[in-house]
Amino acid sequence: MHMHVSLIMGQIGIIGQEYEHDFGRLLDAALNEPHKVPTMVAQDRDILIATNRSGENALAWLALENQFEQVILLRNVGSPIPHFALYEAIELLNIKMIILLLELGVDIDIYTCRSTYRRVLPEMTRKQRRLIRSYFSQFGYDIDSLD
């Protein structure tokens, strides 16, 4: 495994149990040898839903780490996008990741999105608020609604 990924993974305690092995392999390939990812997935589709101890699949972990190209790669080979990846992007005010996840087809639980949005509203600039509202609106959701 690549040294940088090994250090990060060791620090957050991802590697250790058998069920996490596939998560680590896919994450390592996505970050260091992306050309191998389609073959890995073709050989074992379940690798896309393998999780770490926090319950994140590789796509969710990559989204949190702002790895845009790798998120696109995993989505293109069929990885699901966990709902919480979008909530975390909203909470971190990561506008680019919010937009990417919406464009890649994340299933939206608008009530949780609104709750998260309201929680971070005081920290937002007007531009951030406008962008988030605009992108949710493009997908048919009013994130400012009190419903």
C-alpha positions as protocol buffer text, in pm:
chain_id: "A"
residue {
  index: 1
  type: MET
  ca { x: 0 y: 0 z: 0 }
}
residue {
  index: 2
  type: HIS
  ca { x: 125 y: 350 z: -78 }
}
residue {
  index: 3
  type: MET
  ca { x: 305 y: 512 z: 217 }
}
residue {
  index: 4
  type: HIS
  ca { x: 78 y: 819 z: 241 }
}
residue {
  index: 5
  type: VAL
  ca { x: -241 y: 611 z: 241 }
}
residue {
  index: 6
  type: SER
  ca { x: -92 y: 366 z: 491 }
}
residue {
  index: 7
  type: LEU
  ca { x: -9 y: 648 z: 732 }
}
residue {
  index: 8
  type: ILE
  ca { x: -355 y: 803 z: 705 }
}
residue {
  index: 9
  type: MET
  ca { x: -528 y: 469 z: 737 }
}
residue {
  index: 10
  type: GLY
  ca { x: -313 y: 371 z: 1032 }
}
residue {
  index: 11
  type: GLN
  ca { x: -387 y: 698 z: 1208 }
}
residue {
  index: 12
  type: ILE
  ca { x: -763 y: 657 z: 1184 }
}
residue {
  index: 13
  type: GLY
  ca { x: -760 y: 287 z: 1252 }
}
residue {
  index: 14
  type: ILE
  ca { x: -913 y: 165 z: 928 }
}
residue {
  index: 15
  type: ILE
  ca { x: -707 y: -147 z: 868 }
}
residue {
  index: 16
  type: GLY
  ca { x: -727 y: -437 z: 1106 }
}
residue {
  index: 17
  type: GLN
  ca { x: -1029 y: -656 z: 1057 }
}
residue {
  index: 18
  type: GLU
  ca { x: -1098 y: -885 z: 764 }
}
residue {
  index: 19
  type: TYR
  ca { x: -1407 y: -702 z: 636 }
}
residue {
  index: 20
  type: GLU
  ca { x: -1203 y: -382 z: 605 }
}
residue {
  index: 21
  type: HIS
  ca { x: -945 y: -543 z: 379 }
}
residue {
  index: 22
  type: ASP
  ca { x: -1148 y: -485 z: 61 }
}
residue {
  index: 23
  type: PHE
  ca { x: -1211 y: -123 z: 160 }
}
residue {
  index: 24
  type: GLY
  ca { x: -836 y: -68 z: 194 }
}
residue {
  index: 25
  type: ARG
  ca { x: -756 y: -241 z: -134 }
}
residue {
  index: 26
  type: LEU
  ca { x: -1009 y: -35 z: -328 }
}
residue {
  index: 27
  type: LEU
  ca { x: -905 y: 290 z: -161 }
}
residue {
  index: 28
  type: ASP
  ca { x: -539 y: 221 z: -233 }
}
residue {
  index: 29
  type: ALA
  ca { x: -611 y: 138 z: -596 }
}
residue {
  index: 30
  type: ALA
  ca { x: -830 y: 448 z: -644 }
}
residue {
  index: 31
  type: LEU
  ca { x: -560 y: 674 z: -504 }
}
residue {
  index: 32
  type: ASN
  ca { x: -248 y: 509 z: -644 }
}
residue {
  index: 33
  type: GLU
  ca { x: -340 y: 283 z: -936 }
}
residue {
  index: 34
  type: PRO
  ca { x: -676 y: 402 z: -1071 }
}
residue {
  index: 35
  type: HIS
  ca { x: -633 y: 201 z: -1391 }
}
residue {
  index: 36
  type: LYS
  ca { x: -675 y: -116 z: -1181 }
}
residue {
  index: 37
  type: VAL
  ca { x: -1011 y: -16 z: -1031 }
}
residue {
  index: 38
  type: PRO
  ca { x: -1239 y: -132 z: -1318 }
}
residue {
  index: 39
  type: THR
  ca { x: -1077 y: -478 z: -1316 }
}
residue {
  index: 40
  type: MET
  ca { x: -1103 y: -505 z: -936 }
}
residue {
  index: 41
  type: VAL
  ca { x: -1471 y: -417 z: -952 }
}
residue {
  index: 42
  type: ALA
  ca { x: -1537 y: -656 z: -1240 }
}
residue {
  index: 43
  type: GLN
  ca { x: -1383 y: -937 z: -1034 }
}
residue {
  index: 44
  type: ASP
  ca { x: -1574 y: -849 z: -715 }
}
residue {
  index: 45
  type: ARG
  ca { x: -1864 y: -600 z: -721 }
}
residue {
  index: 46
  type: ASP
  ca { x: -1899 y: -626 z: -343 }
}
residue {
  index: 47
  type: ILE
  ca { x: -1573 y: -435 z: -307 }
}
residue {
  index: 48
  type: LEU
  ca { x: -1775 y: -117 z: -379 }
}
residue {
  index: 49
  type: ILE
  ca { x: -1975 y: -160 z: -59 }
}
residue {
  index: 50
  type: ALA
  ca { x: -1687 y: -266 z: 166 }
}
residue {
  index: 51
  type: THR
  ca { x: -1654 y: -27 z: 458 }
}
residue {
  index: 52
  type: ASN
  ca { x: -1408 y: 89 z: 717 }
}
residue {
  index: 53
  type: ARG
  ca { x: -1477 y: 96 z: 1092 }
}
residue {
  index: 54
  type: SER
  ca { x: -1667 y: 423 z: 1051 }
}
residue {
  index: 55
  type: GLY
  ca { x: -1908 y: 263 z: 804 }
}
residue {
  index: 56
  type: GLU
  ca { x: -1775 y: 458 z: 508 }
}
residue {
  index: 57
  type: ASN
  ca { x: -1731 y: 295 z: 171 }
}
residue {
  index: 58
  type: ALA
  ca { x: -1432 y: 408 z: -35 }
}
residue {
  index: 59
  type: LEU
  ca { x: -1635 y: 668 z: -226 }
}
residue {
  index: 60
  type: ALA
  ca { x: -1757 y: 833 z: 96 }
}
residue {
  index: 61
  type: TRP
  ca { x: -1404 y: 840 z: 238 }
}
residue {
  index: 62
  type: LEU
  ca { x: -1271 y: 994 z: -82 }
}
residue {
  index: 63
  type: ALA
  ca { x: -1550 y: 1255 z: -84 }
}
residue {
  index: 64
  type: LEU
  ca { x: -1460 y: 1359 z: 269 }
}
residue {
  index: 65
  type: GLU
  ca { x: -1096 y: 1390 z: 163 }
}
residue {
  index: 66
  type: ASN
  ca { x: -1183 y: 1603 z: -146 }
}
residue {
  index: 67
  type: GLN
  ca { x: -1057 y: 1344 z: -393 }
}
residue {
  index: 68
  type: PHE
  ca { x: -1281 y: 1453 z: -681 }
}
residue {
  index: 69
  type: GLU
  ca { x: -1130 y: 1240 z: -959 }
}
residue {
  index: 70
  type: GLN
  ca { x: -1142 y: 926 z: -747 }
}
residue {
  index: 71
  type: VAL
  ca { x: -1504 y: 992 z: -645 }
}
residue {
  index: 72
  type: ILE
  ca { x: -1594 y: 1017 z: -1014 }
}
residue {
  index: 73
  type: LEU
  ca { x: -1396 y: 702 z: -1091 }
}
residue {
  index: 74
  type: LEU
  ca { x: -1573 y: 496 z: -826 }
}
residue {
  index: 75
  type: ARG
  ca { x: -1915 y: 628 z: -922 }
}
residue {
  index: 76
  type: ASN
  ca { x: -1844 y: 545 z: -1287 }
}
residue {
  index: 77
  type: VAL
  ca { x: -1780 y: 182 z: -1193 }
}
residue {
  index: 78
  type: GLY
  ca { x: -2104 y: 164 z: -996 }
}
residue {
  index: 79
  type: SER
  ca { x: -2022 y: 263 z: -641 }
}
residue {
  index: 80
  type: PRO
  ca { x: -2318 y: 374 z: -434 }
}
residue {
  index: 81
  type: ILE
  ca { x: -2298 y: 720 z: -278 }
}
residue {
  index: 82
  type: PRO
  ca { x: -2394 y: 696 z: 89 }
}
residue {
  index: 83
  type: HIS
  ca { x: -2637 y: 967 z: 201 }
}
residue {
  index: 84
  type: PHE
  ca { x: -2403 y: 1085 z: 473 }
}
residue {
  index: 85
  type: ALA
  ca { x: -2140 y: 1184 z: 215 }
}
residue {
  index: 86
  type: LEU
  ca { x: -2370 y: 1468 z: 110 }
}
residue {
  index: 87
  type: TYR
  ca { x: -2449 y: 1567 z: 470 }
}
residue {
  index: 88
  type: GLU
  ca { x: -2077 y: 1580 z: 550 }
}
residue {
  index: 89
  type: ALA
  ca { x: -2009 y: 1795 z: 243 }
}
residue {
  index: 90
  type: ILE
  ca { x: -2284 y: 2035 z: 354 }
}
residue {
  index: 91
  type: GLU
  ca { x: -2155 y: 2040 z: 710 }
}
residue {
  index: 92
  type: LEU
  ca { x: -1803 y: 2120 z: 587 }
}
residue {
  index: 93
  type: LEU
  ca { x: -1940 y: 2378 z: 341 }
}
residue {
  index: 94
  type: ASN
  ca { x: -1760 y: 2194 z: 65 }
}
residue {
  index: 95
  type: ILE
  ca { x: -1953 y: 2349 z: -223 }
}
residue {
  index: 96
  type: LYS
  ca { x: -1759 y: 2169 z: -497 }
}
residue {
  index: 97
  type: MET
  ca { x: -1822 y: 1828 z: -338 }
}
residue {
  index: 98
  type: ILE
  ca { x: -2191 y: 1909 z: -279 }
}
residue {
  index: 99
  type: ILE
  ca { x: -2224 y: 1993 z: -648 }
}
residue {
  index: 100
  type: LEU
  ca { x: -2033 y: 1683 z: -758 }
}
residue {
  index: 101
  type: LEU
  ca { x: -2236 y: 1446 z: -540 }
}
residue {
  index: 102
  type: LEU
  ca { x: -2562 y: 1597 z: -664 }
}
residue {
  index: 103
  type: GLU
  ca { x: -2448 y: 1569 z: -1024 }
}
residue {
  index: 104
  type: LEU
  ca { x: -2340 y: 1207 z: -969 }
}
residue {
  index: 105
  type: GLY
  ca { x: -2687 y: 1118 z: -848 }
}
residue {
  index: 106
  type: VAL
  ca { x: -2670 y: 1092 z: -470 }
}
residue {
  index: 107
  type: ASP
  ca { x: -3010 y: 1000 z: -324 }
}
residue {
  index: 108
  type: ILE
  ca { x: -3129 y: 1305 z: -135 }
}
residue {
  index: 109
  type: ASP
  ca { x: -3296 y: 1290 z: 205 }
}
residue {
  index: 110
  type: ILE
  ca { x: -3405 y: 1652 z: 197 }
}
residue {
  index: 111
  type: TYR
  ca { x: -3503 y: 1664 z: 564 }
}
residue {
  index: 112
  type: THR
  ca { x: -3154 y: 1565 z: 681 }
}
residue {
  index: 113
  type: CYS
  ca { x: -2997 y: 1795 z: 422 }
}
residue {
  index: 114
  type: ARG
  ca { x: -3210 y: 2084 z: 549 }
}
residue {
  index: 115
  type: SER
  ca { x: -3123 y: 2008 z: 910 }
}
residue {
  index: 116
  type: THR
  ca { x: -2752 y: 2001 z: 830 }
}
residue {
  index: 117
  type: TYR
  ca { x: -2783 y: 2315 z: 616 }
}
residue {
  index: 118
  type: ARG
  ca { x: -2959 y: 2505 z: 896 }
}
residue {
  index: 119
  type: ARG
  ca { x: -2696 y: 2398 z: 1147 }
}
residue {
  index: 120
  type: VAL
  ca { x: -2414 y: 2551 z: 939 }
}
residue {
  index: 121
  type: LEU
  ca { x: -2613 y: 2847 z: 803 }
}
residue {
  index: 122
  type: PRO
  ca { x: -2451 y: 3097 z: 1046 }
}
residue {
  index: 123
  type: GLU
  ca { x: -2106 y: 3001 z: 911 }
}
residue {
  index: 124
  type: MET
  ca { x: -2199 y: 3045 z: 544 }
}
residue {
  index: 125
  type: THR
  ca { x: -2118 y: 3336 z: 322 }
}
residue {
  index: 126
  type: ARG
  ca { x: -2396 y: 3472 z: 103 }
}
residue {
  index: 127
  type: LYS
  ca { x: -2224 y: 3319 z: -199 }
}
residue {
  index: 128
  type: GLN
  ca { x: -2212 y: 2973 z: -37 }
}
residue {
  index: 129
  type: ARG
  ca { x: -2577 y: 2995 z: 58 }
}
residue {
  index: 130
  type: ARG
  ca { x: -2675 y: 3105 z: -293 }
}
residue {
  index: 131
  type: LEU
  ca { x: -2476 y: 2825 z: -455 }
}
residue {
  index: 132
  type: ILE
  ca { x: -2616 y: 2554 z: -229 }
}
residue {
  index: 133
  type: ARG
  ca { x: -2972 y: 2678 z: -276 }
}
residue {
  index: 134
  type: SER
  ca { x: -2923 y: 2703 z: -652 }
}
residue {
  index: 135
  type: TYR
  ca { x: -2786 y: 2351 z: -693 }
}
residue {
  index: 136
  type: PHE
  ca { x: -3051 y: 2190 z: -476 }
}
residue {
  index: 137
  type: SER
  ca { x: -3312 y: 2384 z: -671 }
}
residue {
  index: 138
  type: GLN
  ca { x: -3176 y: 2244 z: -999 }
}
residue {
  index: 139
  type: PHE
  ca { x: -3255 y: 1898 z: -864 }
}
residue {
  index: 140
  type: GLY
  ca { x: -3604 y: 1999 z: -754 }
}
residue {
  index: 141
  type: TYR
  ca { x: -3542 y: 2066 z: -384 }
}
residue {
  index: 142
  type: ASP
  ca { x: -3591 y: 2379 z: -176 }
}
residue {
  index: 143
  type: ILE
  ca { x: -3328 y: 2347 z: 93 }
}
residue {
  index: 144
  type: ASP
  ca { x: -3451 y: 2664 z: 268 }
}
residue {
  index: 145
  type: SER
  ca { x: -3805 y: 2534 z: 312 }
}
residue {
  index: 146
  type: LEU
  ca { x: -3929 y: 2480 z: 666 }
}
residue {
  index: 147
  type: ASP
  ca { x: -4140 y: 2177 z: 565 }
}
